[in-house]
Amino acid sequence: MDTVSLGSRIREIRESHGLTQEELASKTGISIKHLSVLERGLKEPRLSTFLSIAEALGTTPDELLTSPNQDNEFISAILYK
């Protein structure tokens, strides 16, 4: 997964939980500016930051790295071969 896709996924999950960037930044201990940079895919998060974001969002690192559409496409490719 590239940084843009990861950033989009973080934003998607954050918004689905009804969290603002400010709230997520506060939960993770990173700045709002840094979170914004990550969500826009301009930088790759450090492992510790990535794990902190996953925990704050109540999700697993795997879920952050895999979009629901990718799962569906993979399953469809296997089932309908």
N, C-alpha and C positions, 0 to 999 in steps of 0.2 A: 504494500500500500504506500502510495506517495504522500508527501506532506500535505498537499492540498486536500486529498481525500480524507486523511486523518483529521485535519482541521474541520472539515465539513461534518464529519461523523461526531466529533466532540460537540460542535455547535448543535447538531440535530438532537443528540441525547440531552444536552443541557436544556434546550428549549422544550423538549418533550416532558422534562421534569419541572417545567415552569420556573427555571432558575435564570437570573440575569447574570451577565458576565461578572458583575460586582459580587454577587453571592457566591458564584463558583470560585472566583479568585480568592475570596475570603476563606472559603472552606479548604482550599489547597495551599494557601500561604504564598501564592504568587501574585504579582501585580496584575491589575486589569489590563495594562498595556501589553504585558507579556502574553496573557491569555488571548488577547485580540490578535496578536502576531501569530500565535499557534493556530487559532481558528481560521485565519486567512491562509494558512499553509506557507507562511513566509519562513518559518524556522521549524526544525524538528525538535520536539521536547526531549530533555534528558530523561533517562529511564526513571529516575526518582520522581520527576514531575509527571510523567506519563502515568505511573502507578498511583500517584496522589490524585490525579484527575479521575482515573477509573474508580478509585475508592469513594471520592466525593460524589460521584454520579451514581454510586450504588450499582456499578456494573463491573464486568470482568475486563481485563485487558483484551481478551479475545473478541469480545463484543465491540470494543472500540476499533479493532482492526478489521472487522468484517462487516460490511453493510448487509442489511437484510436482502437486498436484491442479489448480491453475490451468492448468498446461500441458496436462494431460490433458483438461480441460474445453474448452480452446481448440481443441485438435487434434480432439476429437470433434465440436465444433460445425462445424468446417470439413469434415471427412470425411463426416459424416452429414447434410448439408443436402439 
